[in-house]
Amino acid sequence: MIDLRSDTVTKPSPSMREAMARAEVGDDIYGEDPTVNRLQEVGAALVGKRAALFVPSGTLGNQLSLRAQAEPGREVIVEGRCHIIRYEQGAAAALAGVQLHWVTGTQGLMTAEQVEAAIRPKDPYSIQTALISIENTHNAGGGTVYPLSTIQAIHAVASAHQVPMHLDGARLFNAVVASGVSAAEYARHFETVTFCLSKGLGAPAGSLIATDDPGLLERLRRFRRMYGGAMRQSGILAAAGLYALKHNIQRLAEDHAHAKRLATRLQQIPGVAIDPATVETNMLFFEVHSNKLSLPAFVAALKQEGVLINAVGAHTCRAVTHLDVSAEMIEQAADRIARVLK
């Protein structure tokens, strides 16, 4: 089975499992898990921040960052198709008590002008803007990479209005590998930065929140406990994260090449519409138009052929490459898609 549904389906390699089995552990709530402490140090250094906090998931990392920086009754500016809106079960409202201000970006990317227009006036009548959140790479935008110049322009607007910024960097290292911009250069424009250790990096679970502010770190730690995200002997998971950061960042370039190759193959198949130029990292969205197959029927038939993908619209599918998908599998997947449509 060739699983292209998401890079979340990756499984720990034998070497990663060995690192997990050897992990030295302690009670992380007491700050006594040496492997967690080491992961937090390494992760913070990678993004140029003073400290980091280990959490079970990227969703929790985002929600803790919102809760720690935005008071209930305030507003957070986000792009209209971002993960915080689409895939976090309304947690911003339910848990943090904040309102989300949707900005319609292009392929998931907002401009500085759009962000400035979304910042509320400081008057007695308007809800106040508490935070600006950016997702890089942008999942629903097609794995798109925020240009550094755009982030710098948005940061200038945020600074002028004294509004902090959060980076949902679930796939930050995909952006790093694709753009050549360092993680620290991206991260220096944000008060909080999250990035996942799972997904393309291959760990079974876990994310980090990084910040320069000791007071903010303590708020994040407190809310992690409140939200049920504090763990005990979590060094077993942290060891997988350390392995991922050491071995699996640069290899993301392979995933990007595989996605581009798949897009090129799909472009040649009758009934498929895709522009390979839009494929920047490890995600591709393509349209399927068939007189014989509905999209659910196409996805089901493809599963029978041994390929898993997700339908994400009336005619649109998403495929995601990752470390468990080889170049040979990409060719096989394209052949099977062509066969099903034929």
Secondary structure, 3 states (H helix, E strand, C coil): CEECCCHHHCCCCHHHHHHHHCCCCCCHHHCCCHHHHHHHHHHHHHCCCCEEEEECCHHHHHHHHHHHHCCCCCEEEEECCCHHHHCCCCHHHHHHCCEEEEECCECCECCHHHHHHHCCCCCCCCCCEEEEEEECCECCCCCECCCHHHHHHHHHHHHHCCCCEEEECCCHHHHHHHHCCCHHHHHCCCCEEEEECCHHHCCCCCEEEEECCHHHHHHHHHHHHHCCCCCCCCHHHHHHHHHHHHHCCCCHHHHHHHHHHHHHHHHCCCCEECCHHHCCCCEEEEEECCCCCCHHHHHHHHHHCCEECEECCCCEEEEECCCCCCHHHHHHHHHHHHHHHC
